[in-house]
Amino acid sequence: MSADTKKALSGFLNKFKPEPKVKEPKLSRKERNERFKKRLESLTPEEQRYLKRKRVFDTVWPICRGLIVFGLCFVILYPLIFMISSAFRPRAEMNDPTILWIPKTFTLSNIKDVILAMDYWNTLANTLVINIGCSIVQVLTCALTGYGFARFKFKGKNILFFIVILMILVPSQIILIPQYMFFRYFNPFGIYHAITGEYINLINTAVTMYMPAITANGIRAGLFIFLFRQSFRGLPKELEDAAYLDGCSPFRTFVQVMVPNAGSTFLTVFLLSVVWYWNDYYVSTSFFTDNKTIALMLKNLDANLTRIIFDNGNVQVNIREIIVWMEAGCLISILPMLIMYIFLQKNFTEGIARSGLTGM
């Protein structure tokens, strides 16, 4: 290409370039008022009233918005602030009316007592085995299910997706009794009972948590399938077409093409699954009677404190004073989740934005 041609082509392209924005000089408050008055002189009375109302609204709204955000933050953060304040104060200071937020003296004895009462480290290890394991399995199965709904056409697809929506809407309490009977009298394909005359009792085993997760029917699985479906639908179809042309099977396309492009959604679903399994005690109390999880031990913390720390009620503690141990238990229970969210919150918000919850 000759130099004249390059010059002509460059000049032609420059015509379509947007003109650079000229930064206006910052005006003082007096200059802005004078400009506003001059603008009013050229408008009709109705337009002047509208412009004045708009100016008042633009001035007042940031203040109102700041107050609303401050109020919401206080409502959300108040329990957390109170929990931290109470967890590190001696029990005697709970009866001191002069202490509101900051204790006069700090103590770690409440934390140590609660760790002993909850058998915290063994409970934490057991919870991680059930929690993290079920979350990983549930993420994988829900991702495969969501990918099938997003990309494949098959008979009964709409009916099955309607059932997924019902999984979101129907409370878990409705299906809890059938689930309990299924695990208490487990009889695979009716063969075991026909041979032995007995049933397999899966209550108090981790199978009761892992089996629903493997079948994409765990805690909040319907929501996770919906999130994956929305995420995979938002990815270009050309990615799969290119993989199919290269000889990839549908499963290999899912693993090598779709999964890397939906990484933020995987992380979001994993975090949500971990939090819901971590905080669950309703389903856990239905399937476990002697298993230790964080949620179960926190639910029974009052009884454990009375038995271990207060010597079966021989140590007198009033209701207000016992708050310091209860808040300490809540603090060490949510601490792992807070640490995890602090490090992963950026990816979490990105995943929510891409998965379709903020707009479809």
C-alpha positions in Angstrom: 0.0 0.0 0.0 1.4 3.3 -1.1 2.0 6.3 1.2 -0.8 8.4 -0.5 -3.3 5.5 -0.2 -2.4 5.2 3.6 -2.8 8.9 4.0 -6.2 9.0 2.2 -7.4 6.0 4.2 -6.3 7.5 7.5 -8.1 10.8 6.6 -11.3 8.8 5.7 -11.3 6.9 9.0 -10.6 10.0 11.0 -14.0 11.4 9.9 -15.7 8.7 11.8 -13.7 9.1 15.0 -15.7 10.8 17.9 -14.6 14.3 18.7 -12.6 14.5 21.9 -14.7 15.8 24.8 -13.6 19.2 26.0 -13.5 19.3 29.7 -15.5 22.3 31.0 -13.8 24.5 33.6 -15.1 24.0 37.1 -17.4 26.9 38.1 -17.9 28.4 41.5 -21.2 28.3 43.3 -21.8 32.0 42.4 -21.1 31.4 38.7 -23.4 28.4 38.7 -26.2 30.5 40.2 -25.7 33.3 37.7 -25.8 30.8 34.8 -29.0 29.3 36.3 -30.7 32.7 36.5 -29.8 33.5 32.9 -31.2 30.2 31.8 -34.4 30.9 33.6 -34.9 34.2 31.7 -35.2 32.4 28.4 -37.8 29.9 29.6 -41.6 30.0 30.0 -43.1 30.2 33.5 -44.0 26.5 33.4 -40.5 25.5 32.4 -39.0 27.7 35.1 -41.1 26.0 37.8 -40.1 22.6 36.5 -36.4 23.5 36.4 -36.6 24.9 39.9 -38.2 21.7 41.2 -35.6 19.6 39.5 -32.8 21.7 41.0 -34.3 21.2 44.5 -34.7 17.5 43.9 -31.1 17.1 42.6 -29.9 18.9 45.8 -32.0 17.0 48.3 -31.8 13.5 46.8 -28.1 12.8 47.5 -28.7 13.7 51.2 -31.8 11.5 51.4 -30.0 8.7 49.6 -27.1 9.0 52.1 -29.5 8.8 55.1 -31.2 5.7 53.6 -27.9 3.9 53.0 -26.7 4.8 56.5 -30.0 3.5 58.0 -29.8 0.3 56.1 -26.2 -0.2 57.0 -27.0 0.3 60.7 -29.9 -2.1 60.6 -27.7 -4.8 58.9 -24.5 -4.2 60.9 -26.1 -3.6 64.3 -26.4 -7.3 65.2 -22.8 -7.9 64.1 -21.5 -4.9 66.1 -23.5 -6.0 69.2 -22.2 -9.6 68.8 -18.6 -8.5 68.7 -19.0 -6.1 71.6 -20.7 -8.7 73.8 -18.4 -11.6 72.9 -15.3 -9.9 74.4 -16.7 -8.4 77.6 -16.9 -10.0 81.0 -20.4 -11.2 82.0 -20.6 -8.7 84.9 -20.4 -5.8 82.5 -23.7 -6.9 80.9 -25.4 -5.5 83.9 -23.5 -2.2 83.8 -25.8 0.5 82.2 -22.8 2.8 81.5 -21.4 0.3 78.9 -23.1 0.5 75.5 -20.7 -0.6 72.8 -17.1 -0.6 74.1 -16.4 -2.8 77.1 -14.2 -1.5 79.9 -12.2 -4.6 79.9 -11.7 -7.2 77.1 -11.6 -11.0 77.8 -11.1 -14.1 75.8 -12.6 -16.4 78.4 -16.0 -16.4 76.7 -14.5 -17.6 73.5 -12.5 -20.4 75.3 -15.6 -21.5 77.2 -17.7 -21.7 74.0 -14.9 -23.6 72.2 -15.0 -26.2 75.0 -18.8 -26.4 75.1 -19.2 -26.8 71.4 -16.2 -29.1 71.0 -15.4 -26.6 68.3 -12.4 -28.1 66.4 -13.9 -31.6 66.0 -17.3 -30.0 65.1 -15.6 -27.7 62.6 -13.8 -30.6 60.9 -17.0 -32.7 60.8 -18.9 -29.7 59.4 -16.3 -29.1 56.7 -16.5 -32.8 55.6 -20.2 -32.6 55.1 -20.5 -29.0 54.1 -17.6 -28.7 51.5 -18.2 -32.2 50.1 -21.9 -31.7 49.6 -21.3 -28.2 48.1 -18.8 -29.5 45.6 -21.0 -32.4 44.5 -24.1 -30.2 44.3 -22.3 -27.6 42.2 -21.2 -30.2 39.6 -24.6 -31.9 39.4 -26.5 -28.6 39.2 -24.1 -27.3 36.5 -24.7 -30.4 34.3 -28.5 -30.1 34.9 -28.5 -26.4 34.1 -26.4 -26.9 31.0 -28.9 -29.5 29.7 -31.8 -27.1 30.2 -29.9 -24.2 28.6 -28.6 -26.0 25.4 -30.5 -29.2 24.6 -34.0 -29.8 23.4 -35.8 -32.9 24.5 -39.3 -34.1 25.3 -40.7 -33.0 28.5 -38.1 -30.2 28.9 -40.7 -27.5 29.9 -42.4 -29.9 32.4 -39.1 -30.8 34.1 -38.0 -27.1 34.3 -41.4 -26.4 35.9 -40.5 -29.0 38.5 -37.2 -27.1 39.0 -39.1 -23.9 39.7 -41.3 -25.8 42.2 -38.1 -26.8 44.0 -37.5 -23.1 44.5 -41.0 -22.3 45.6 -42.0 -25.4 47.7 -40.5 -25.3 51.3 -38.3 -28.2 52.3 -40.6 -29.0 55.2 -43.2 -30.4 52.8 -41.0 -33.2 51.5 -39.0 -33.8 54.7 -41.2 -36.7 56.0 -41.1 -38.6 52.7 -37.3 -38.1 52.6 -36.9 -39.3 56.1 -39.0 -42.5 55.4 -36.9 -43.0 52.2 -33.6 -42.9 54.2 -34.9 -44.8 57.2 -36.3 -47.7 55.2 -33.9 -47.5 52.3 -34.5 -50.4 49.8 -32.7 -50.0 46.5 -34.9 -51.2 43.7 -36.8 -53.3 46.2 -34.1 -56.0 46.0 -32.6 -55.7 49.5 -35.8 -56.2 51.4 -36.9 -59.1 49.1 -33.6 -60.9 49.9 -33.0 -60.1 53.6 -36.5 -59.1 54.8 -35.0 -55.9 56.3 -34.3 -52.3 55.3 -31.1 -50.3 55.3 -31.1 -47.5 57.9 -29.2 -44.5 56.5 -30.2 -42.1 59.4 -27.2 -40.6 61.2 -25.0 -41.1 58.2 -23.5 -38.6 55.7 -25.3 -40.4 52.9 -28.5 -38.5 53.8 -26.8 -35.3 52.8 -24.6 -36.6 49.9 -27.3 -38.5 48.1 -29.6 -35.5 47.4 -26.6 -33.5 46.4 -25.5 -36.2 43.9 -29.0 -36.2 42.3 -29.1 -32.3 42.1 -31.8 -32.3 44.8 -29.8 -30.8 47.8 -30.5 -27.7 49.8 -31.6 -24.9 47.4 -30.7 -27.0 44.4 -33.5 -25.6 42.3 -32.1 -22.1 42.6 -28.6 -23.3 41.6 -30.0 -25.1 38.5 -31.8 -21.9 37.5 -28.6 -19.8 38.0 -26.5 -22.2 35.8 -29.2 -22.2 33.2 -29.3 -18.5 33.0 -25.5 -18.3 32.9 -25.1 -20.9 30.1 -27.8 -19.3 28.0 -25.9 -16.0 28.1 -22.8 -17.6 26.5 -22.4 -17.4 22.7 -23.6 -20.5 20.8 -20.6 -20.2 18.5 -18.3 -21.5 21.2 -20.1 -24.8 21.2 -20.3 -24.9 17.4 -16.6 -24.4 17.1 -16.0 -27.2 19.7 -18.3 -29.6 17.8 -16.4 -28.9 14.6 -13.2 -29.8 16.3 -14.7 -33.2 17.2 -15.6 -32.6 20.8 -18.4 -34.5 22.4 -21.2 -32.6 24.3 -19.6 -33.6 27.7 -16.1 -32.6 26.6 -17.5 -29.3 25.2 -19.1 -28.7 28.6 -15.9 -29.4 30.5 -13.4 -27.7 28.3 -15.4 -24.8 26.8 -18.4 -23.9 28.9 -17.1 -24.5 32.4 -14.1 -22.1 32.0 -16.4 -19.4 30.6 -18.8 -19.7 33.6 -16.2 -19.7 36.3 -17.7 -16.8 38.2 -21.1 -18.5 38.3 -19.5 -21.7 39.7 -17.9 -19.7 42.4 -21.1 -17.9 43.3 -23.1 -21.1 43.5 -20.4 -22.8 45.5 -20.4 -19.9 48.0 -24.2 -19.9 48.3 -24.2 -23.7 48.7 -21.6 -23.6 51.4 -23.4 -20.9 53.4 -26.8 -22.7 53.2 -25.3 -26.1 54.2 -23.3 -24.3 57.0 -26.4 -22.6 58.5 -28.8 -25.5 58.0 -30.0 -27.2 61.2 -33.6 -28.0 60.2 -32.7 -30.7 57.7 -29.7 -31.8 59.8 -31.8 -32.3 62.9 -34.2 -34.5 60.9 -31.5 -36.9 59.7 -29.0 -36.7 62.6 -29.4 -37.3 66.3 -25.8 -37.7 67.4 -23.8 -35.9 64.7 -21.9 -32.7 65.4 -22.2 -29.8 63.1 -21.7 -26.1 63.7 -25.4 -25.3 63.3 -26.5 -28.1 65.6 -24.0 -27.3 68.3 -25.0 -23.6 68.1 -28.6 -24.6 68.4 -27.9 -26.6 71.6 -25.3 -24.2 73.0 -27.4 -23.1 75.9 -27.8 -26.7 77.1 -24.1 -27.5 76.6 -23.1 -24.4 78.5 -25.3 -25.4 81.4 -23.9 -28.9 81.4 -20.2 -28.2 80.9 -19.4 -24.6 82.0 -22.1 -24.0 84.6 -21.8 -27.4 86.3 -25.4 -28.5 85.5 -26.8 -25.3 86.9 -24.8 -25.2 90.1 -23.1 -22.0 88.9 -25.7 -19.2 89.0 -25.9 -17.1 85.8 -28.8 -14.8 85.0 -30.3 -14.5 81.5 -28.6 -11.3 80.7 -25.2 -12.5 81.6 -25.4 -15.7 79.5 -25.7 -13.4 76.4 -21.9 -13.0 76.3 -21.4 -16.8 75.8 -24.2 -17.0 73.2 -22.8 -14.1 71.2 -19.3 -15.6 71.4 -20.7 -18.8 70.0 -22.4 -17.0 67.2 -19.1 -15.2 66.4 -16.9 -18.2 66.1 -19.7 -20.0 64.1 -19.9 -17.3 61.4 -16.2 -16.4 61.4 -15.2 -19.0 58.7 -18.0 -17.8 56.4 -17.0 -14.1 56.9 -13.4 -14.8 56.1 -14.3 -16.8 53.0 -16.7 -14.0 51.8 -14.1 -11.2 52.4 -11.6 -12.9 50.1 -14.1 -13.9 47.4 -16.7 -11.2 47.5 -15.5 -9.6 44.2 -16.0 -12.8 42.3 -19.3 -13.4 44.1 -20.8 -10.2 42.9 -19.6 -10.7 39.4 -21.2 -14.2 39.3 -24.5 -12.8 40.6 -24.4 -10.2 37.8 -23.7 -12.8 35.1 -26.0 -15.5 36.2 -29.3 -13.6 35.5 -30.5 -12.6 38.9 -29.9 -8.9 38.3 -31.7 -8.9 35.0 -32.7 -11.4 32.3 
